[in-house]
Structure formats: C-alpha cells, structure tokens
Amino acid sequence: MSRILAARDPIAHSCLLAKSLRTAATLLLLRRRPAQALPLAEESVALARGTGGAPLVVSLVCLAEILNALHRYGEAADAIAEADKVRE
C-alpha cells in the first residue's frame, strides 16, 4: 500500500514508505533474518535521504544494526557516523 501511495505522490508519501520499509526490516532482524532485512533498510535510507532529519537518522541506525548482525562492522560504523552528522 505504501508503495502505491509513494508512486502516486512521492513527496507526500515517501516518508511513509521509508517508515514501512524500516519497520519490516526491523521485524526481519528480530526474526534473525538480517540478509532479508538489508535491502529494505537500504531502500528506507535512500528514501529518507530526500527528507533528511530524524527519519534519515532512524533509518541509518536501523541499517547499522542490520549491518552489525551481518558482521559488516565497517559499513555499520559508516552508517552511524552519517547519522551523527545528520543529528548535528
């Protein structure tokens, strides 16, 4: 549903889609399926970059958690560093 809304009006609904993707990624991570969660988290970050601010920070933190679960620690650190820059 969020993809349909975002396709119709990207400006109004991209944040909703990013949040939906992030939520799905978090649920997959909780189910110990980080490889399946990764593309959702990456898409969430890509969408959140358009708005920046808190949605981007939350998406980057989610991405970092998934990357940590995949033992991709350098990339996780990069995501956290970017989140810190956005917070400033």
DSSP file (Angstrom, degrees, kcal/mol; ACC not computed):
  #  RESIDUE AA STRUCTURE BP1 BP2  ACC     N-H-->O    O-->H-N    N-H-->O    O-->H-N    TCO  KAPPA ALPHA  PHI   PSI    X-CA   Y-CA   Z-CA
    1    1 A M     >        0   0    0      0, 0.0     4,-2.3     0, 0.0     5,-0.2   0.000 360.0 360.0 360.0 -43.8    0.0    0.0    0.0
    2    2 A S  H  >  +     0   0    0      1,-0.2     4,-2.7     2,-0.2    15,-0.2   0.871 360.0  54.1 -62.4 -36.0    2.8    2.4    0.9
    3    3 A R  H  > S+     0   0    0      2,-0.2     4,-2.1     1,-0.2    -1,-0.2   0.885 107.8  50.4 -65.2 -37.5    4.5    1.8   -2.5
    4    4 A I  H  > S+     0   0    0      2,-0.2     4,-1.9     1,-0.2    -2,-0.2   0.936 112.7  45.8 -65.3 -46.4    1.2    2.7   -4.3
    5    5 A L  H  X S+     0   0    0     -4,-2.3     4,-2.5     1,-0.2     8,-0.2   0.914 112.9  50.1 -63.1 -42.5    0.8    5.9   -2.3
    6    6 A A  H  < S+     0   0    0     -4,-2.7    -1,-0.2     7,-0.2    -2,-0.2   0.850 109.4  52.1 -65.9 -33.6    4.5    6.8   -2.9
    7    7 A A  H  < S+     0   0    0     -4,-2.1    -1,-0.2    -5,-0.2    -2,-0.2   0.877 112.4  45.7 -68.8 -36.4    4.2    6.2   -6.6
    8    8 A R  H  < S+     0   0    0     -4,-1.9    -2,-0.2     1,-0.3    -1,-0.2   0.905 136.5   7.0 -72.4 -42.2    1.1    8.5   -6.8
    9    9 A D     X  -     0   0    0     -4,-2.5     4,-2.0    -5,-0.2     3,-0.3  -0.681  67.1-179.9-144.2  83.1    2.6   11.3   -4.7
   10   10 A P  H  > S+     0   0    0      0, 0.0     4,-1.7     0, 0.0     5,-0.2   0.845  81.4  53.2 -57.5 -38.2    6.3   10.8   -3.9
   11   11 A I  H  4 S+     0   0    0      1,-0.2     4,-0.3     2,-0.2    -5,-0.1   0.919 115.0  39.5 -66.0 -42.5    6.7   14.0   -2.0
   12   12 A A  H  4 S+     0   0    0     -3,-0.3    -1,-0.2     1,-0.2     4,-0.2   0.793 126.9  30.9 -77.6 -28.4    3.8   13.3    0.4
   13   13 A H  H  X S+     0   0    0     -4,-2.0     4,-2.1    -8,-0.2    -7,-0.2   0.421  86.0  93.5-119.2   2.2    4.3    9.6    0.9
   14   14 A S  H  X S+     0   0    0     -4,-1.7     4,-2.7    -5,-0.2     5,-0.2   0.889  89.1  52.7 -63.1 -38.2    8.0    8.8    0.7
   15   15 A C  H  > S+     0   0    0     -4,-0.3     4,-2.4     2,-0.2    -1,-0.2   0.898 108.3  51.0 -63.5 -39.5    8.4    9.2    4.5
   16   16 A L  H  > S+     0   0    0     -4,-0.2     4,-2.3     2,-0.2    -2,-0.2   0.919 111.7  46.7 -63.6 -43.6    5.5    6.7    5.0
   17   17 A L  H  X S+     0   0    0     -4,-2.1     4,-2.7   -15,-0.2     5,-0.2   0.917 111.2  51.8 -65.4 -42.7    7.2    4.2    2.6
   18   18 A A  H  X S+     0   0    0     -4,-2.7     4,-2.4     1,-0.2    -2,-0.2   0.912 111.4  47.6 -59.3 -42.6   10.5    4.7    4.3
   19   19 A K  H  X S+     0   0    0     -4,-2.4     4,-2.5     2,-0.2    -1,-0.2   0.904 111.4  50.3 -65.7 -41.2    9.0    4.0    7.7
   20   20 A S  H  X S+     0   0    0     -4,-2.3     4,-2.3     2,-0.2    -2,-0.2   0.915 112.4  46.8 -63.1 -43.2    7.1    0.9    6.4
   21   21 A L  H  X S+     0   0    0     -4,-2.7     4,-2.5     2,-0.2    -2,-0.2   0.909 112.2  50.3 -64.9 -42.2   10.3   -0.5    5.0
   22   22 A R  H  X S+     0   0    0     -4,-2.4     4,-2.4    -5,-0.2    -2,-0.2   0.900 110.2  50.1 -63.0 -41.3   12.3    0.3    8.1
   23   23 A T  H  X S+     0   0    0     -4,-2.5     4,-2.3     2,-0.2    -2,-0.2   0.920 111.4  47.9 -63.8 -44.2    9.6   -1.4   10.2
   24   24 A A  H  X S+     0   0    0     -4,-2.3     4,-2.3     1,-0.2    -2,-0.2   0.905 111.6  51.0 -63.1 -40.9    9.7   -4.5    8.0
   25   25 A A  H  X S+     0   0    0     -4,-2.5     4,-2.3     1,-0.2    -2,-0.2   0.908 109.5  50.4 -62.9 -41.9   13.5   -4.6    8.2
   26   26 A T  H  X S+     0   0    0     -4,-2.4     4,-2.5     2,-0.2    -1,-0.2   0.908 109.8  50.2 -63.2 -42.2   13.4   -4.4   12.0
   27   27 A L  H  X S+     0   0    0     -4,-2.3     4,-1.3     1,-0.2    -1,-0.2   0.905 110.5  49.5 -63.8 -40.8   10.9   -7.2   12.2
   28   28 A L  H  <>S+     0   0    0     -4,-2.3     5,-2.5     2,-0.2    -1,-0.2   0.890 110.1  51.5 -65.0 -38.3   13.1   -9.4    9.9
   29   29 A L  H ><5S+     0   0    0     -4,-2.3     3,-1.9     1,-0.2    -2,-0.2   0.920 107.4  52.3 -63.7 -42.9   16.1   -8.6   12.1
   30   30 A L  H 3<5S+     0   0    0     -4,-2.5    -1,-0.2     1,-0.3    -2,-0.2   0.794 107.2  53.3 -62.8 -27.2   14.2   -9.6   15.2
   31   31 A R  T 3<5S-     0   0    0     -4,-1.3    -1,-0.3    -5,-0.2    -2,-0.2   0.270 122.3-110.8 -89.4  10.7   13.5  -12.9   13.4
   32   32 A R  T < 5S+     0   0    0     -3,-1.9    -3,-0.2     1,-0.1    -2,-0.1   0.896  83.4 123.0  61.1  44.5   17.2  -13.3   12.8
   33   33 A R    >>< +     0   0    0     -5,-2.5     4,-1.4    -8,-0.2     3,-0.6  -0.477  20.2 152.9-128.0  60.1   16.9  -12.8    9.0
   34   34 A P  H 3>  +     0   0    0      0, 0.0     4,-2.0     0, 0.0    -5,-0.1   0.817  68.4  61.1 -64.9 -30.6   19.3   -9.8    8.5
   35   35 A A  H 34 S+     0   0    0      1,-0.2    -6,-0.1     2,-0.2    -2,-0.1   0.876 109.0  43.4 -63.9 -35.2   20.1  -10.8    4.9
   36   36 A Q  H <> S+     0   0    0     -3,-0.6     4,-0.5     1,-0.2    -1,-0.2   0.787 113.3  53.0 -77.3 -27.7   16.5  -10.3    4.0
   37   37 A A  H  X S+     0   0    0     -4,-1.4     4,-2.3     1,-0.2     3,-0.3   0.794  92.1  76.3 -75.8 -29.0   16.2   -7.1    6.1
   38   38 A L  H  X S+     0   0    0     -4,-2.0     4,-2.6     1,-0.2     5,-0.2   0.898  92.4  47.1 -56.2 -51.1   19.2   -5.4    4.4
   39   39 A P  H  > S+     0   0    0      0, 0.0     4,-2.0     0, 0.0    -1,-0.2   0.861 112.9  51.3 -63.0 -31.1   17.6   -4.4    1.1
   40   40 A L  H  X S+     0   0    0     -4,-0.5     4,-2.2    -3,-0.3    -2,-0.2   0.920 111.5  46.6 -68.2 -42.8   14.6   -3.0    2.9
   41   41 A A  H  X S+     0   0    0     -4,-2.3     4,-2.3     2,-0.2    22,-0.2   0.895 111.4  51.9 -65.7 -39.8   16.8   -0.9    5.2
   42   42 A E  H  X S+     0   0    0     -4,-2.6     4,-2.3    -5,-0.2    -1,-0.2   0.901 110.8  47.5 -64.2 -40.2   18.9    0.3    2.3
   43   43 A E  H  X S+     0   0    0     -4,-2.0     4,-2.4    -5,-0.2     5,-0.2   0.885 109.2  54.5 -67.4 -37.6   15.8    1.4    0.5
   44   44 A S  H  X S+     0   0    0     -4,-2.2     4,-2.5     2,-0.2    -2,-0.2   0.921 109.6  47.2 -60.7 -43.9   14.5    3.1    3.6
   45   45 A V  H  X S+     0   0    0     -4,-2.3     4,-1.8    14,-0.2    -2,-0.2   0.924 110.2  52.9 -63.2 -44.3   17.7    5.1    3.9
   46   46 A A  H  < S+     0   0    0     -4,-2.3     4,-0.5     1,-0.2    -2,-0.2   0.907 113.4  43.0 -59.7 -42.3   17.6    6.0    0.2
   47   47 A L  H >< S+     0   0    0     -4,-2.4     3,-1.2     1,-0.2     4,-0.4   0.894 111.8  53.6 -69.6 -39.9   14.0    7.4    0.6
   48   48 A A  H >X S+     0   0    0     -4,-2.5     4,-3.2     1,-0.3     3,-1.0   0.751  92.7  72.5 -69.4 -23.6   14.8    9.1    3.9
   49   49 A R  T 3< S+     0   0    0     -4,-1.8    -1,-0.3     1,-0.2    -2,-0.2   0.818  89.1  63.5 -59.4 -28.7   17.7   11.0    2.3
   50   50 A G  T <4 S+     0   0    0     -3,-1.2    -1,-0.2    -4,-0.5    -2,-0.2   0.814 117.0  25.4 -65.5 -31.0   15.2   13.1    0.4
   51   51 A T  T <4 S-     0   0    0     -3,-1.0    -2,-0.2    -4,-0.4    -1,-0.2   0.732  91.2-171.4-103.9 -29.8   13.8   14.5    3.6
   52   52 A G     X  +     0   0    0     -4,-3.2     4,-0.8     1,-0.1    -1,-0.1  -0.294  41.5  81.6  69.7-158.5   16.8   14.2    5.9
   53   53 A G  H >> S-     0   0    0      1,-0.2     4,-2.0     2,-0.2     3,-0.6  -0.162 105.3 -13.4  62.4-150.6   16.4   14.9    9.6
   54   54 A A  H 3> S+     0   0    0      1,-0.2     4,-2.7     2,-0.2     5,-0.3   0.850 132.3  57.5 -57.3 -41.8   15.1   12.4   12.1
   55   55 A P  H 3> S+     0   0    0      0, 0.0     4,-1.9     0, 0.0    -1,-0.2   0.895 109.4  46.6 -59.1 -37.0   13.7   10.0    9.5
   56   56 A L  H <X S+     0   0    0     -4,-0.8     4,-2.6    -3,-0.6    -2,-0.2   0.909 111.3  51.5 -69.6 -41.6   17.1    9.6    8.0
   57   57 A V  H  X S+     0   0    0     -4,-2.0     4,-2.3     1,-0.2     5,-0.2   0.942 111.6  46.6 -60.0 -47.8   18.8    9.2   11.4
   58   58 A V  H  X S+     0   0    0     -4,-2.7     4,-2.2     1,-0.2    -1,-0.2   0.895 113.0  49.5 -63.8 -40.0   16.4    6.4   12.4
   59   59 A S  H  X S+     0   0    0     -4,-1.9     4,-2.4    -5,-0.3   -14,-0.2   0.897 110.8  49.9 -66.2 -40.0   16.8    4.7    9.0
   60   60 A L  H  X S+     0   0    0     -4,-2.6     4,-2.5     2,-0.2    -2,-0.2   0.889 110.1  50.1 -66.2 -39.0   20.6    4.9    9.3
   61   61 A V  H  X S+     0   0    0     -4,-2.3     4,-2.2     2,-0.2    -2,-0.2   0.913 110.7  50.1 -65.2 -41.9   20.6    3.4   12.8
   62   62 A C  H  X S+     0   0    0     -4,-2.2     4,-1.9     2,-0.2    -2,-0.2   0.930 111.0  49.3 -59.9 -45.9   18.3    0.6   11.6
   63   63 A L  H  X S+     0   0    0     -4,-2.4     4,-2.7     1,-0.2    -2,-0.2   0.910 109.2  52.7 -60.1 -43.3   20.7   -0.1    8.7
   64   64 A A  H  X S+     0   0    0     -4,-2.5     4,-2.5     1,-0.2    -1,-0.2   0.897 107.1  51.8 -61.0 -41.4   23.7   -0.1   11.1
   65   65 A E  H  X S+     0   0    0     -4,-2.2     4,-1.9     2,-0.2    -1,-0.2   0.902 112.0  46.4 -62.3 -40.7   22.0   -2.7   13.3
   66   66 A I  H  X S+     0   0    0     -4,-1.9     4,-1.4     2,-0.2    -2,-0.2   0.916 111.4  50.9 -69.2 -42.9   21.4   -4.9   10.3
   67   67 A L  H  <>S+     0   0    0     -4,-2.7     5,-3.0     1,-0.2    -2,-0.2   0.891 109.2  52.1 -61.7 -39.2   25.0   -4.5    9.1
   68   68 A N  H ><5S+     0   0    0     -4,-2.5     3,-1.8     1,-0.2    -1,-0.2   0.914 106.5  53.1 -60.9 -42.6   26.3   -5.4   12.5
   69   69 A A  H 3<5S+     0   0    0     -4,-1.9    -1,-0.2     1,-0.3    -2,-0.2   0.801 109.0  50.0 -63.5 -27.5   24.2   -8.5   12.5
   70   70 A L  T 3<5S-     0   0    0     -4,-1.4    -1,-0.3    -3,-0.1    -2,-0.2   0.344 117.8-115.6 -90.4   5.6   25.8   -9.4    9.2
   71   71 A H  T < 5S+     0   0    0     -3,-1.8     2,-0.8     1,-0.2    -3,-0.2   0.796  74.8 134.8  63.9  30.5   29.3   -8.8   10.6
   72   72 A R     >< +     0   0    0     -5,-3.0     4,-2.0     1,-0.2     3,-0.2  -0.598  22.0 161.6-104.8  67.7   29.8   -5.8    8.3
   73   73 A Y  H  >  +     0   0    0     -2,-0.8     4,-2.5     1,-0.2    -1,-0.2   0.823  64.3  54.7 -66.0 -37.2   31.2   -3.7   11.0
   74   74 A G  H  > S+     0   0    0      2,-0.2     4,-1.9     1,-0.2    -1,-0.2   0.919 111.2  45.5 -63.1 -43.3   33.0   -1.0    8.9
   75   75 A E  H  > S+     0   0    0      2,-0.2     4,-2.1     1,-0.2    -2,-0.2   0.868 111.6  53.2 -67.4 -36.1   29.8   -0.3    7.0
   76   76 A A  H  X S+     0   0    0     -4,-2.0     4,-2.2     2,-0.2    -2,-0.2   0.914 108.3  50.1 -63.7 -42.2   27.8   -0.2   10.2
   77   77 A A  H  X S+     0   0    0     -4,-2.5     4,-2.5     1,-0.2    -2,-0.2   0.882 108.8  52.6 -63.7 -38.0   30.3    2.3   11.6
   78   78 A D  H  X S+     0   0    0     -4,-1.9     4,-2.3     2,-0.2    -1,-0.2   0.905 108.5  50.2 -63.4 -40.9   29.9    4.5    8.5
   79   79 A A  H  X S+     0   0    0     -4,-2.1     4,-2.2     2,-0.2    -2,-0.2   0.906 112.0  47.4 -64.4 -41.4   26.1    4.5    8.8
   80   80 A I  H  X S+     0   0    0     -4,-2.2     4,-2.5     2,-0.2    -2,-0.2   0.907 110.4  52.5 -66.2 -41.3   26.4    5.6   12.5
   81   81 A A  H  X S+     0   0    0     -4,-2.5     4,-1.9     1,-0.2    -2,-0.2   0.905 110.2  48.1 -61.1 -40.9   28.9    8.3   11.6
   82   82 A E  H  X S+     0   0    0     -4,-2.3     4,-2.2     2,-0.2    -1,-0.2   0.910 109.7  52.6 -65.4 -40.8   26.5    9.6    8.9
   83   83 A A  H  X S+     0   0    0     -4,-2.2     4,-2.0     1,-0.2    -2,-0.2   0.906 108.0  51.8 -60.6 -41.1   23.6    9.5   11.4
   84   84 A D  H  X S+     0   0    0     -4,-2.5     4,-1.1     1,-0.2    -1,-0.2   0.889 108.4  50.8 -63.1 -38.8   25.7   11.5   13.8
   85   85 A K  H  < S+     0   0    0     -4,-1.9     3,-0.3     1,-0.2    -1,-0.2   0.889 109.1  51.0 -65.5 -38.3   26.5   14.1   11.1
   86   86 A V  H  < S+     0   0    0     -4,-2.2    -1,-0.2     1,-0.2    -2,-0.2   0.878 106.1  56.3 -66.5 -36.4   22.7   14.5   10.4
   87   87 A R  H  <        0   0    0     -4,-2.0    -1,-0.2     1,-0.3    -2,-0.2   0.793 360.0 360.0 -64.4 -28.8   22.0   15.0   14.1
   88   88 A E     <        0   0    0     -4,-1.1    -1,-0.3    -3,-0.3    -2,-0.1   0.496 360.0 360.0 -66.7 360.0   24.3   17.9   14.3
